[in-house]
Amino acid sequence: MPRMLARLLDIVILPAMVVSLALAFLYAPDEATMHSVYRIFYFHVPAAAASFLGFAIVCASSVLYLRTRRLRYDVIAAAAAEVGVLFCTLGIGMGMLWAKPVWGTFWIPGDIHLMTTAVLLLIYVAYLMLRAAVDDPERRARLAAVVGIFGFAGVPIVYFSIRIVQVGNHPVLKGLDPHMQLTFMVCMTTMMLFFTFVLLRRIRLGDARSAVERLQLDAWAMAERSEDGADAPRLVAGAEHPSSTLATTESTISAAKAR
């Protein structure tokens, strides 16, 4: 199913992007006060929504990992965190591009929405740094799962920050013109498709890395067993039964060659 979805997205994603760009820049009318600058919101808001989806997948996968201890869920959580950080960074960057001509500055320190979004981004950057700092797969997955679950608490805080507390005049999209509403919905759908497109490929990369880690661990375990099996007969049995020691050594060499 994931491979079929990935192949379908390979076909759909490029035409969807072309349609979204055409609607955003050619079909939708100018906004009354911001004029053409507001068009950034057709991509800024969907990018932020995609990052929220990524962080929600991190939370859900982390819960499933703690319940089942299956590393597959940890792979999904790691992939969703990386993609979520990517889209959150894109959302913040596009918001700053909008803010400069409208507010006269890229960033207003007193805007609670900006500050809570920045904190949310830093939480998941710290999540990724934690994963990079721990080598043991099970310990890494367990610690990361805890951070991933508690970090998701920042998502509703960011969402409701501009709906409850109005500081910095951060706009809320509502009451859109029908042309604007259609454009916004198409751009939102395209951004979610693009998010899924990137996420599926990042999960495949995570699966490949996990397979390499398992092969390395198996190789180390096999090497340790081979060394123990070659040394033990020579040290224990060699003093009393030289002929049996020779036979055991030959059999050990044959077994090593077979491996």
C-alpha positions as CSV (number, residue, x, y, z in Angstrom):
1,M,0.0,0.0,0.0
2,P,2.7,2.6,0.8
3,R,4.5,1.8,-2.4
4,M,1.3,2.2,-4.4
5,L,0.6,5.5,-2.8
6,A,4.2,6.7,-3.4
7,R,3.9,5.8,-7.1
8,L,0.5,7.5,-7.3
9,L,2.0,10.6,-5.8
10,D,4.8,10.5,-8.3
11,I,2.2,11.1,-11.0
12,V,-0.1,13.5,-9.1
13,I,2.3,15.8,-7.2
14,L,3.8,17.8,-10.1
15,P,0.4,18.6,-11.8
16,A,-1.1,19.5,-8.4
17,M,1.8,22.0,-7.8
18,V,1.3,23.6,-11.2
19,V,-2.4,24.0,-10.6
20,S,-1.9,25.5,-7.1
21,L,0.6,28.0,-8.4
22,A,-1.7,29.0,-11.2
23,L,-4.6,29.5,-8.9
24,A,-2.6,31.4,-6.3
25,F,-1.0,33.8,-8.7
26,L,-3.4,34.0,-11.7
27,Y,-6.9,33.1,-10.5
28,A,-7.3,34.4,-6.9
29,P,-7.9,38.2,-6.7
30,D,-5.9,40.7,-4.7
31,E,-6.7,41.2,-1.0
32,A,-8.3,44.6,-0.1
33,T,-5.5,45.9,2.2
34,M,-2.5,43.6,1.6
35,H,-3.0,43.4,-2.2
36,S,-0.7,40.7,-3.8
37,V,1.5,40.2,-0.7
38,Y,-1.2,38.1,1.0
39,R,-0.8,35.3,-1.6
40,I,2.1,33.9,0.5
41,F,-0.7,32.7,2.9
42,Y,-1.8,30.1,0.3
43,F,1.5,28.3,1.0
44,H,2.4,29.6,4.5
45,V,-0.7,28.3,6.3
46,P,-0.7,24.9,4.5
47,A,3.0,24.4,5.4
48,A,2.3,25.1,9.0
49,A,-0.7,22.7,8.9
50,A,1.6,20.0,7.4
51,S,4.1,20.5,10.2
52,F,1.3,20.0,12.7
53,L,0.4,16.8,11.0
54,G,4.0,15.6,11.1
55,F,4.2,16.3,14.9
56,A,0.9,14.5,15.4
57,I,2.4,11.5,13.6
58,V,5.4,11.7,15.9
59,C,3.2,11.6,19.0
60,A,1.0,8.8,17.7
61,S,4.0,6.7,16.6
62,S,5.7,7.3,20.0
63,V,2.7,6.1,21.9
64,L,2.6,3.0,19.7
65,Y,6.3,2.3,20.3
66,L,6.0,2.6,24.0
67,R,3.1,0.1,24.0
68,T,4.5,-2.4,21.5
69,R,8.3,-1.8,21.6
70,R,8.4,-2.2,17.8
71,L,11.2,-0.2,16.3
72,R,9.1,0.2,13.1
73,Y,7.1,2.9,15.0
74,D,10.3,4.6,16.0
75,V,11.4,4.8,12.4
76,I,8.1,6.4,11.5
77,A,8.3,8.9,14.4
78,A,11.9,9.9,13.4
79,A,10.8,10.4,9.8
80,A,7.8,12.5,10.7
81,A,9.8,14.6,13.1
82,E,12.4,15.5,10.4
83,V,9.7,16.3,7.8
84,G,7.6,18.2,10.4
85,V,10.7,20.4,11.2
86,L,11.2,21.0,7.5
87,F,7.7,22.2,6.9
88,C,7.6,24.2,10.2
89,T,10.8,26.0,9.0
90,L,9.2,26.7,5.6
91,G,6.1,28.0,7.3
92,I,8.1,30.4,9.6
93,G,10.2,31.5,6.6
94,M,7.2,32.3,4.4
95,G,5.6,34.1,7.3
96,M,8.7,36.3,7.7
97,L,8.6,37.1,4.0
98,W,5.0,38.3,4.4
99,A,5.7,40.2,7.6
100,K,8.4,42.4,6.2
101,P,6.2,44.4,3.7
102,V,3.1,44.3,6.0
103,W,4.6,44.9,9.5
104,G,7.8,46.6,8.3
105,T,9.9,43.9,10.1
106,F,10.6,40.2,9.7
107,W,9.8,39.4,13.4
108,I,7.7,41.0,16.2
109,P,9.1,39.7,19.6
110,G,5.8,40.4,21.3
111,D,3.7,38.3,18.9
112,I,2.7,35.3,21.0
113,H,2.0,33.2,17.8
114,L,5.5,33.8,16.5
115,M,7.1,32.9,19.9
116,T,5.1,29.8,20.5
117,T,5.8,28.6,16.9
118,A,9.5,29.2,17.4
119,V,9.4,27.2,20.7
120,L,7.6,24.3,19.0
121,L,10.2,24.2,16.3
122,L,13.0,24.2,18.9
123,I,11.4,21.3,20.8
124,Y,11.5,19.1,17.7
125,V,15.0,20.2,16.8
126,A,16.0,19.1,20.3
127,Y,14.1,15.8,19.6
128,L,16.3,15.2,16.5
129,M,19.5,16.2,18.4
130,L,18.6,13.7,21.2
131,R,18.2,11.0,18.6
132,A,21.6,11.9,17.1
133,A,23.3,11.8,20.5
134,V,22.2,8.3,21.6
135,D,23.7,5.2,19.9
136,D,21.7,2.4,21.4
137,P,18.5,1.9,19.3
138,E,16.2,0.9,22.1
139,R,17.3,3.6,24.5
140,R,17.2,6.2,21.8
141,A,13.7,5.2,20.8
142,R,12.4,5.2,24.4
143,L,13.8,8.6,25.2
144,A,12.7,10.1,21.9
145,A,9.2,8.8,22.4
146,V,8.8,10.6,25.7
147,V,10.0,13.9,24.1
148,G,7.8,13.4,21.0
149,I,4.7,12.8,23.1
150,F,5.1,15.8,25.4
151,G,6.3,18.0,22.6
152,F,3.0,17.7,20.8
153,A,1.4,19.8,23.6
154,G,2.8,22.8,21.8
155,V,0.7,22.3,18.7
156,P,-2.7,23.3,20.2
157,I,-1.0,26.2,22.0
158,V,0.3,27.5,18.6
159,Y,-3.1,26.9,16.9
160,F,-5.1,28.8,19.5
161,S,-2.6,31.5,20.2
162,I,-3.9,33.8,17.5
163,R,-7.6,32.9,18.2
164,I,-7.5,33.6,21.9
165,V,-4.7,36.2,22.4
166,Q,-4.4,38.9,19.7
167,V,-0.9,40.4,20.0
168,G,1.0,41.7,16.9
169,N,-2.0,41.8,14.6
170,H,-1.4,38.3,13.2
171,P,-4.3,37.7,10.8
172,V,-6.7,34.8,10.9
173,L,-8.1,33.5,7.6
174,K,-11.9,33.7,7.7
175,G,-14.6,35.0,5.4
176,L,-12.7,34.4,2.2
177,D,-13.9,35.3,-1.2
178,P,-15.1,32.2,-3.1
179,H,-12.1,32.4,-5.5
180,M,-9.8,32.7,-2.5
181,Q,-11.4,29.9,-0.7
182,L,-11.1,27.5,-3.7
183,T,-7.5,28.5,-4.1
184,F,-6.8,28.0,-0.5
185,M,-8.3,24.5,-0.4
186,V,-6.4,23.4,-3.5
187,C,-3.2,24.7,-2.1
188,M,-3.8,23.0,1.3
189,T,-4.5,19.7,-0.5
190,T,-1.4,20.0,-2.6
191,M,0.7,20.8,0.4
192,M,-0.6,17.7,2.3
193,L,0.2,15.6,-0.8
194,F,3.7,17.0,-0.9
195,F,4.1,16.3,2.8
196,T,3.0,12.7,2.3
197,F,5.3,12.4,-0.7
198,V,8.4,13.5,1.3
199,L,7.3,11.5,4.4
200,L,7.0,8.2,2.6
201,R,10.5,8.5,1.1
202,R,11.9,9.5,4.4
203,I,10.4,6.4,6.0
204,R,11.9,4.2,3.3
205,L,15.3,5.7,4.1
206,G,14.7,5.0,7.8
207,D,13.9,1.4,7.0
208,A,17.1,1.1,5.0
209,R,19.1,2.6,7.9
210,S,17.5,0.2,10.4
211,A,18.3,-2.8,8.2
212,V,22.0,-1.7,8.0
213,E,22.1,-1.3,11.8
214,R,20.6,-4.8,12.3
215,L,23.2,-6.2,9.8
216,Q,26.0,-4.5,11.7
217,L,24.8,-5.9,15.1
218,D,24.4,-9.4,13.6
219,A,27.9,-9.2,12.1
220,W,29.4,-8.2,15.5
221,A,27.5,-10.9,17.3
222,M,28.6,-13.5,14.8
223,A,32.2,-12.3,15.0
224,E,32.1,-12.6,18.8
225,R,30.6,-16.1,18.7
226,S,33.3,-17.1,16.2
227,E,36.1,-15.9,18.4
228,D,34.6,-17.5,21.5
229,G,34.2,-20.8,19.7
230,A,37.8,-20.8,18.4
231,D,39.4,-20.0,21.7
232,A,37.4,-22.1,24.1
233,P,38.4,-25.6,22.8
234,R,42.1,-24.7,22.7
235,L,42.2,-23.4,26.2
236,V,40.0,-25.9,28.0
237,A,40.5,-29.2,26.2
238,G,44.0,-28.8,24.8
239,A,45.9,-29.7,28.0
240,E,44.5,-33.2,28.5
241,H,43.5,-34.3,25.0
242,P,45.7,-33.0,22.2
243,S,44.1,-35.1,19.5
244,S,40.6,-34.0,20.4
245,T,41.9,-30.4,20.5
246,L,43.2,-30.8,16.9
247,A,39.9,-32.3,15.7
248,T,38.0,-29.5,17.4
249,T,40.2,-26.8,15.9
250,E,39.7,-28.3,12.4
251,S,36.0,-28.5,12.9
252,T,36.0,-24.8,14.1
253,I,38.0,-23.7,11.0
254,S,35.6,-25.6,8.7
255,A,32.6,-24.0,10.4
256,A,34.2,-20.5,10.0
257,K,34.8,-21.1,6.3
258,A,31.2,-22.3,5.9
259,R,30.0,-19.0,7.4
